[in-house]
Amino acid sequence: MSMDEIITDGIAVSDAKQPSHQYSERARKNLWLQMSRMGSYDESHEIPIMVKGEGTYVYDANGTKYFDGLSGLFNNMLGHGRKDIAAAAAKQMEEMAFFPLWTYANPTGIALAEKIASLAPGDLNKVFFTTGGAEANESAWKLARQYHRLKGRTDRYKVISREIAYHGTTLGALTITSIPMYREPFAPLVPGAVKIPSVNFYRAAEHADDLVAFGQWNVELLEEAILREGPETIAAFFVEPVQNSGGCFTPPPGYLAAVKEVCAKYDILMVADEVICGFGRLGEWFSGHKYEFVPDIITCAKGITSGYAPLGAMIVSDRVADYFMHDNTAFMHGYTWAGHPVSTAVALKSIEIIENEKVLENVRGNQDYFQAQLEGLKDLPIVGDVRGTGYFWGVELVKDQTTKETWSGDEAERLLRGFISPEMFRRGLICRSDDRGDPVVQLAPPLISTREDIDWMVGTLREVFTEAVKHHI
């Protein structure tokens, strides 16, 4: 692709870097970036300006090419620039751009709800649309609270979630989220948050030599928390099947099915937050197919449209939804843009492509290879643990492999933000250097990525980690 093919806002991109500088100045003046330290961008640190995507790559305003190793933000399943998805959006815009799902329905919304119900495990057949993942989790907690009220249980308002977990930043979802740096600026939050440990086997406090026993111990911790708080006060338990924050914590064998049994025992709704995990990230449509469990509610977003339009959903079991389907009962909750017809048309096309092009088979066929290549990095002294599944992997960095000693806050800042993250970017790899728990580098590429892509990503990690060991620690 030649530089004159990248045209943005009337400015042709060239090697002179003038467009990037112009955009960065304009961005500093008026654009408030999400989750960003705006003070870190000055004349010597320009804001990266991404102007074009093509397949598994994106290009900045200077024409520099980057491999999209995080799928945007875990959502670009099919790569960039799909004309067939763009055509589906354009067709829907021409037919009907928008009409709300408030007392009305539309064909693409109906068709997508049908399709999602056919893909979801068990009896999860009712689909409530949102515009994103935080809204889906907010909706699920509210639904759980009203569900219990409809059963005459007015004291069930609390929500249990796991430590380090991220479930969104709206005020309700933020209460479910367990990361202090996100919560503390907005305290006090909604009352009722209860936290239990995550399933971090690498740093297991108990049963560190037995993964199955470790999983059962974590299930027991959930039940202990329920009994301590009082089952009559708990509305729901939220769990990412593979937890993102902290670095891709996979569930021990049988853990999720056992969690569902405990929740069912006390009539607590189990909510599987599949905002990241759903729609192929783990090699299956939903985690229930991979880990053999059926939650009461699934929340999803991101990959539902492969990142081509904003959309989220709450998928509810018939058993729970039935309480809302009679007489004058209503779930008095909604969002103007929820289930936008263009977004639902895009989602239908995305799912069709995933099926027709056997994208899930690609993930399943490469996940063991992906793991093996990452495991090979353990010959480097700062690589402590490799964990994940599908196209969702984390590499935890340590000061000492034998003792598992981690990096302190300032040390992690210097290592991740000071060197590893900018050096990855300089070498053309977009990934995540995450310090919300112990230091982790995450890879979650588009689901169409090949073994050659995996080799290049892992090779880049090796180069950067090797450089870090020699000169930066």
C-alpha positions in Angstrom: 0.0 0.0 0.0 1.5 3.3 -1.0 1.4 6.3 1.2 -0.8 8.3 -1.1 -3.5 5.6 -0.6 -4.0 6.8 3.0 -6.1 9.9 2.9 -7.7 11.3 6.1 -9.5 14.6 6.6 -8.3 15.9 3.2 -4.6 15.4 4.2 -2.5 13.0 2.2 -0.1 11.0 4.5 3.6 11.2 3.7 6.9 10.4 5.4 7.2 14.0 6.5 5.1 13.2 9.6 3.4 16.6 9.4 -0.1 15.0 9.4 0.7 13.1 12.6 1.9 16.2 14.3 -1.2 18.2 13.1 -3.6 15.5 14.3 -1.8 15.1 17.7 -2.0 18.9 18.3 -5.8 18.8 17.5 -6.3 15.8 19.7 -4.6 17.4 22.6 -6.8 20.4 22.3 -10.2 18.8 22.1 -10.2 15.0 22.3 -10.3 13.5 25.7 -8.9 9.9 25.4 -10.4 7.0 27.3 -8.5 5.6 30.3 -5.5 7.7 29.4 -3.0 9.9 31.3 -3.6 13.0 29.1 -0.7 14.8 30.8 1.8 12.3 29.4 1.2 13.6 25.9 3.4 16.7 25.1 5.4 18.0 22.2 7.9 15.1 22.6 5.2 12.4 23.0 2.6 12.6 20.3 -0.7 10.8 20.5 -0.7 7.9 18.1 -3.2 8.5 15.3 -4.6 5.4 13.6 -6.1 6.1 10.2 -6.5 2.8 8.4 -7.0 -0.9 9.0 -6.4 -3.7 6.5 -6.7 -7.3 7.6 -4.8 -7.9 10.8 -2.9 -4.6 10.5 -3.5 -0.9 11.2 -1.6 2.1 9.9 -0.9 5.4 11.6 -1.0 8.9 10.1 2.7 8.5 9.1 2.0 5.3 7.2 3.6 3.0 9.8 2.2 -0.5 9.9 1.3 -2.3 13.1 0.1 -5.8 13.7 -3.2 -5.6 15.7 -2.2 -8.1 18.4 -5.0 -7.1 20.8 -7.8 -7.0 18.1 -8.5 -3.4 18.9 -9.6 -4.1 22.4 -10.4 -7.8 22.1 -13.2 -7.1 19.5 -11.8 -7.1 16.0 -12.3 -10.8 15.3 -12.3 -10.7 11.5 -9.7 -8.1 10.8 -10.1 -4.6 9.3 -11.6 -3.5 6.0 -14.2 -6.1 5.4 -16.2 -4.8 2.5 -19.0 -7.4 3.0 -19.6 -6.1 6.5 -19.5 -2.5 5.4 -22.1 -3.4 2.7 -24.4 -5.0 5.3 -24.3 -1.8 7.3 -24.9 0.4 4.2 -27.8 -1.7 3.1 -29.5 -1.4 6.5 -28.9 2.3 6.6 -30.6 2.7 3.3 -33.6 0.6 4.4 -34.0 2.1 7.9 -31.2 3.8 9.8 -32.7 3.6 13.3 -35.8 2.9 15.3 -35.8 2.0 19.0 -36.5 -1.3 20.5 -38.8 0.4 23.1 -42.1 -1.3 22.4 -41.2 -1.9 18.8 -39.1 -4.5 17.0 -37.2 -4.6 13.7 -36.2 -7.5 11.4 -32.4 -7.5 12.1 -33.0 -7.3 15.8 -35.3 -10.3 15.7 -33.0 -12.3 13.4 -30.0 -11.6 15.6 -31.8 -12.5 18.8 -32.9 -15.8 17.1 -29.3 -16.5 16.0 -27.7 -15.7 19.4 -30.3 -18.0 21.1 -29.3 -20.8 18.7 -25.6 -20.4 19.6 -26.0 -20.0 23.3 -25.8 -23.0 25.6 -28.8 -24.5 27.4 -32.0 -22.5 27.7 -30.5 -19.1 27.3 -33.1 -17.9 24.7 -34.0 -14.3 25.6 -31.8 -11.6 24.3 -31.8 -8.1 25.7 -29.6 -5.7 23.6 -27.3 -2.9 24.9 -24.7 -0.9 23.2 -21.7 -2.4 25.0 -20.3 -4.6 27.7 -20.6 -2.4 30.8 -24.2 -1.8 29.9 -24.8 -5.5 29.6 -23.3 -6.1 33.1 -25.3 -3.2 34.5 -28.4 -4.6 33.0 -27.7 -8.1 34.4 -27.3 -6.9 38.0 -30.5 -4.9 37.7 -32.3 -7.8 36.2 -31.1 -10.1 39.0 -32.3 -7.7 41.7 -35.7 -7.4 40.1 -35.9 -11.1 39.5 -35.6 -11.7 43.3 -38.1 -8.9 44.0 -40.6 -10.6 41.8 -40.1 -13.7 43.9 -40.8 -11.7 47.1 -37.1 -11.5 48.1 -36.6 -7.7 48.6 -33.4 -8.1 50.5 -31.4 -9.7 47.7 -29.4 -6.8 46.3 -25.7 -7.8 46.8 -23.3 -9.0 44.0 -20.3 -11.2 44.4 -17.4 -10.9 42.0 -13.7 -11.9 41.9 -10.6 -9.9 42.8 -8.9 -7.9 40.1 -11.9 -8.6 37.8 -13.1 -5.9 35.4 -16.8 -5.7 34.5 -17.1 -2.1 33.2 -17.1 1.4 34.5 -20.7 2.6 34.7 -21.5 3.0 38.4 -23.2 -0.3 38.9 -20.7 -2.2 36.7 -17.9 -0.4 38.5 -19.2 -1.8 41.8 -18.9 -5.3 40.3 -15.4 -4.4 39.0 -12.7 -5.1 41.6 -9.7 -3.0 40.4 -8.9 -0.3 43.0 -7.5 2.2 40.6 -10.8 2.3 38.7 -13.0 2.3 41.9 -11.4 4.7 44.3 -11.9 8.0 42.4 -15.7 7.4 42.4 -16.3 6.2 45.9 -18.8 5.6 47.5 -20.1 3.1 45.0 -23.4 1.3 44.9 -23.7 -0.7 48.1 -23.5 -4.5 48.1 -20.2 -5.5 46.5 -18.6 -8.7 47.9 -15.2 -9.9 46.6 -13.6 -13.4 46.5 -10.2 -14.5 45.1 -9.6 -15.1 41.5 -8.4 -18.5 40.2 -4.8 -17.5 39.8 -3.2 -21.0 40.1 0.3 -19.6 39.4 0.1 -17.7 42.7 -2.1 -20.2 44.6 -2.2 -19.7 48.4 -3.6 -23.2 48.8 -3.3 -26.5 46.8 -0.5 -25.1 44.7 0.4 -28.6 43.5 -3.1 -29.7 42.6 -5.2 -27.7 40.1 -8.4 -29.7 40.7 -8.2 -29.2 44.4 -7.3 -25.6 43.9 -10.5 -25.1 41.9 -12.6 -26.9 44.5 -11.1 -24.7 47.2 -12.1 -21.6 45.2 -15.6 -22.9 44.9 -15.7 -23.4 48.7 -14.5 -19.8 49.1 -17.6 -18.7 47.1 -19.9 -20.7 49.3 -18.3 -19.4 52.4 -18.8 -15.8 51.2 -22.4 -16.6 50.5 -23.0 -18.0 54.0 -21.0 -15.2 55.6 -23.1 -12.5 53.9 -26.3 -14.4 54.1 -27.8 -16.2 51.1 -31.0 -14.2 51.5 -29.0 -11.0 50.6 -27.2 -12.2 47.5 -28.7 -11.5 44.0 -25.9 -12.6 41.6 -22.4 -13.9 41.1 -20.4 -12.4 38.2 -17.5 -14.4 36.7 -15.5 -14.1 33.5 -15.0 -17.7 32.3 -11.4 -16.7 31.5 -10.6 -13.6 33.5 -8.9 -10.8 31.6 -7.5 -8.5 34.3 -4.5 -10.1 36.0 -3.7 -11.9 32.8 -6.0 -14.6 31.3 -6.8 -16.7 34.4 -8.3 -19.9 33.0 -10.8 -21.9 35.1 -9.6 -25.1 36.8 -11.3 -28.3 35.6 -14.9 -28.4 36.7 -14.8 -25.0 38.5 -17.5 -23.2 36.5 -19.9 -26.1 36.6 -19.4 -26.4 40.4 -19.9 -22.6 40.8 -23.2 -23.0 39.0 -24.2 -25.7 41.4 -23.5 -23.5 44.4 -25.4 -20.6 42.9 -28.4 -22.9 42.1 -28.3 -24.2 45.7 -28.9 -20.7 47.1 -31.0 -19.4 44.1 -28.3 -16.9 43.2 -28.0 -16.0 39.5 -24.7 -16.9 37.9 -23.7 -14.3 35.3 -21.0 -15.3 32.9 -19.3 -12.1 31.7 -18.3 -13.1 28.1 -17.7 -9.6 26.8 -14.2 -10.7 25.9 -14.6 -14.5 25.9 -17.7 -14.7 23.6 -18.0 -15.1 19.9 -14.9 -17.1 19.2 -12.1 -15.7 21.3 -11.8 -19.0 23.1 -12.5 -21.1 20.0 -16.2 -21.5 20.8 -19.2 -19.3 20.5 -19.6 -19.2 24.2 -17.6 -20.6 27.1 -20.3 -22.9 28.2 -19.5 -25.1 25.2 -15.8 -25.2 26.2 -16.2 -25.7 29.9 -19.5 -27.5 30.1 -21.6 -25.3 32.2 -24.8 -23.2 31.6 -25.1 -19.9 33.5 -28.3 -18.1 34.2 -27.2 -15.0 32.2 -24.5 -14.3 29.6 -23.3 -10.8 29.0 -21.5 -10.1 25.8 -20.3 -7.3 23.4 -17.0 -6.7 21.6 -16.8 -9.7 19.2 -20.6 -9.8 18.6 -20.0 -7.3 15.7 -16.3 -8.1 15.2 -15.7 -4.5 16.2 -17.5 -3.0 13.2 -20.3 -1.3 15.2 -21.1 -0.9 18.9 -23.4 -3.5 20.4 -23.8 -5.6 23.5 -26.3 -8.1 24.8 -27.6 -9.8 27.9 -28.7 -13.4 27.1 -31.1 -14.7 29.8 -32.3 -18.2 30.6 -36.0 -19.0 30.1 -36.3 -19.9 33.8 -35.3 -16.4 34.8 -36.9 -14.5 31.9 -40.3 -16.2 32.5 -40.8 -14.0 35.6 -40.9 -11.0 33.3 -43.1 -12.3 30.6 -46.6 -12.2 32.2 -49.3 -9.7 33.2 -48.1 -6.1 33.6 -44.5 -7.0 34.7 -41.8 -5.1 32.8 -38.0 -4.8 33.1 -38.0 -1.0 33.4 -34.6 -0.5 31.9 -33.2 0.3 28.5 -30.9 2.3 26.3 -31.8 4.5 23.3 -29.2 2.9 20.9 -29.6 -0.7 22.2 -30.0 -3.1 19.4 -29.4 -0.4 16.8 -30.6 -1.9 13.4 -27.3 -1.1 11.7 -25.3 -2.8 14.6 -27.6 -5.9 14.5 -27.2 -6.1 10.7 -23.5 -6.0 11.1 -23.6 -8.6 13.8 -25.6 -11.0 11.6 -23.0 -10.6 8.8 -20.1 -11.1 11.2 -21.6 -14.3 12.6 -22.3 -15.5 9.0 -18.6 -14.9 8.1 -17.3 -16.7 11.2 -19.4 -19.7 10.2 -18.8 -19.7 6.5 -15.0 -19.1 6.8 -14.6 -21.6 9.6 -13.0 -19.0 11.9 -13.6 -20.9 15.1 -11.9 -23.9 13.5 -8.9 -21.7 12.8 -8.7 -20.7 16.5 -9.1 -24.3 17.7 -6.5 -25.6 15.2 -3.9 -23.0 16.4 -4.4 -22.6 20.1 -2.0 -25.4 21.1 0.6 -24.1 18.7 0.1 -20.6 20.2 0.6 -21.9 23.7 3.7 -23.9 22.7 5.4 -20.9 21.1 4.7 -18.8 24.2 5.9 -21.5 26.5 9.2 -21.4 24.7 9.8 -17.9 26.1 10.3 -19.5 29.6 14.0 -19.8 28.7 14.1 -16.0 29.4 14.6 -15.2 33.1 11.8 -12.7 33.4 9.1 -15.0 32.0 7.2 -16.6 34.9 3.9 -17.9 33.6 2.1 -18.5 30.4 -1.7 -18.9 30.6 -4.8 -18.6 28.5 -6.6 -20.5 25.7 -7.9 -20.0 22.2 -6.6 -16.6 20.9 -6.4 -15.1 24.4 -3.0 -15.3 26.2 -1.1 -13.7 29.0 2.6 -13.8 29.8 3.4 -12.9 33.4 6.8 -11.3 34.0 8.8 -11.9 37.2 12.0 -10.8 38.9 12.9 -14.4 39.8 11.4 -17.5 38.1 12.2 -19.8 41.1 10.6 -17.7 43.8 8.0 -16.0 41.5 9.0 -12.7 43.0 7.1 -10.0 41.2 7.9 -6.4 40.3 6.9 -3.6 42.7 4.6 -0.8 41.5 7.4 1.6 40.5 9.5 -1.2 39.0 6.5 -2.5 37.0 5.9 1.0 35.8 9.4 1.4 34.5 9.5 -2.1 33.0 6.1 -2.1 31.3 5.3 1.6 30.5 8.9 2.7 30.5 10.3 0.1 28.1 8.3 -2.9 27.1 5.1 -1.3 25.9 6.7 1.5 23.8 9.3 -0.9 22.4 6.6 -3.3 21.3 4.9 -0.4 19.6 8.1 0.8 18.0 8.6 -2.7 16.5 5.1 -2.7 15.1 3.2 -4.9 17.6 0.2 -3.6 19.4 -0.5 -5.7 22.5 -1.3 -5.0 26.1 1.3 -4.5 28.9 -1.0 -4.8 31.9 -0.1 -3.7 35.5 -3.5 -4.0 37.1 -2.4 -7.1 38.8 1.1 -8.7 38.6 2.9 -7.5 35.4 1.5 -9.3 32.3 1.8 -8.9 28.6 -1.3 -10.0 26.7 -1.9 -11.2 23.1 -5.3 -11.5 21.6 -5.0 -11.2 17.9 -7.8 -11.3 15.3 -9.3 -14.8 15.0 -8.2 -15.0 11.4 -4.5 -14.8 12.4 -2.2 -17.5 11.1 0.7 -19.5 12.5 3.0 -17.1 10.7 1.4 -14.3 12.6 1.8 -16.1 15.9 5.5 -16.7 15.1 6.0 -13.1 14.4 4.2 -11.9 17.6 6.1 -14.3 19.8 9.4 -13.5 18.1 8.8 -9.9 18.8 8.1 -10.6 22.5 11.4 -12.6 22.6 13.4 -9.7 21.1 11.9 -7.1 23.5 12.1 -9.3 26.6 15.7 -10.1 25.8 16.5 -6.4 25.4 14.7 -5.8 28.8 16.9 -8.4 30.5 20.1 -6.9 29.1 19.6 -3.2 29.6 16.4 -2.3 31.5 16.3 -4.4 34.7 
